[in-house]
Amino acid sequence: MKGSAVFVNIGRGDLVKEEVLIEVLQNREIAHAILDVFDPEPLEKGHPFWRMENVMVTPHLSSKSSEYLPRTFSIFEKTCMNSWIDGKDFINVIDLLKGY
């Protein structure tokens, strides 16, 4: 990545090797990191990310917007409530073997 790059993780905390990210940030190999997810969560009190000037920690709310609740209710209505009322199987069911 370029030295001016900003790394953003809003996906999964375990996708990032935190020790490597800390090193490249400390060495200014990249400019900044914006982090919404961690492994483990919540981010520990004494974690270096809290003290780093070139890191922005957000409270796992990257998807929060003015449309968040309306979309959530719409998805619930279409995927859960209507299926339950109609006696049909739910869609978007969590597959515990896959972990999502």
C-alpha positions in Angstrom: 0.0 0.0 0.0 1.1 3.6 -0.5 2.3 5.5 2.4 -0.8 7.8 2.1 -3.2 4.8 2.2 -6.0 4.6 4.7 -6.8 1.0 5.8 -10.5 0.4 6.7 -11.9 -2.7 8.4 -15.6 -2.9 8.8 -15.8 -6.6 8.0 -14.4 -9.1 10.4 -11.9 -8.5 13.1 -10.1 -11.8 12.6 -9.2 -10.9 9.0 -6.5 -8.6 10.2 -3.2 -9.5 11.9 -3.3 -6.7 14.4 0.4 -7.0 15.3 1.3 -6.4 11.6 -1.1 -3.5 11.3 0.3 -1.9 14.5 3.8 -2.2 13.1 3.0 -0.6 9.7 1.1 2.2 11.4 3.9 2.9 13.9 6.5 2.8 11.0 4.2 5.2 9.0 4.2 2.7 6.1 0.5 3.6 5.8 -1.1 6.8 6.9 -4.1 5.8 8.9 -6.5 3.0 9.9 -10.2 3.1 10.6 -11.3 0.1 12.6 -14.8 -0.9 13.4 -14.2 -4.6 14.2 -11.7 -6.5 16.3 -10.7 -9.9 17.4 -11.6 -10.3 20.2 -14.3 -7.8 20.8 -14.7 -5.5 22.5 -11.2 -4.0 22.0 -9.3 -4.3 25.3 -8.9 -1.1 27.4 -5.1 -1.1 27.1 -4.9 -2.0 23.4 -2.3 0.1 21.4 -5.0 1.2 18.9 -6.6 3.4 21.6 -3.4 5.4 21.9 -2.4 5.7 18.3 -2.9 9.1 16.7 -3.2 7.5 13.2 -6.0 5.1 14.2 -9.7 5.8 14.5 -11.7 3.2 16.5 -15.4 3.1 15.9 -18.0 1.3 18.1 -18.9 -1.5 15.7 -21.6 0.7 14.1 -20.3 1.1 10.5 -23.6 0.1 9.1 -25.6 2.6 11.1 -27.4 5.2 9.0 -30.8 6.9 8.8 -32.0 3.9 6.7 -30.8 1.3 9.2 -34.0 0.8 11.2 -36.4 1.0 8.2 -34.2 -1.6 6.3 -34.0 -3.8 9.4 -37.8 -3.8 9.9 -38.3 -4.5 6.1 -35.9 -7.4 6.2 -37.5 -8.8 9.3 -41.0 -8.5 7.8 -40.0 -10.2 4.5 -37.7 -12.9 5.8 -39.2 -13.8 9.2 -42.6 -12.5 10.1 -44.3 -13.3 6.8 -42.7 -16.7 6.6 -43.9 -17.5 10.2 -47.4 -16.3 9.5 -47.6 -18.3 6.3 -46.1 -21.4 7.9 -43.1 -21.4 5.5 -39.4 -21.9 6.3 -37.4 -18.9 7.1 -34.8 -17.5 4.7 -31.4 -16.2 5.6 -31.1 -18.8 8.4 -27.8 -18.9 10.2 -25.8 -22.0 9.2 -24.0 -23.0 12.4 -21.6 -25.2 10.6 -20.4 -22.3 8.4 -20.5 -19.9 11.3 -22.8 -17.3 9.7 
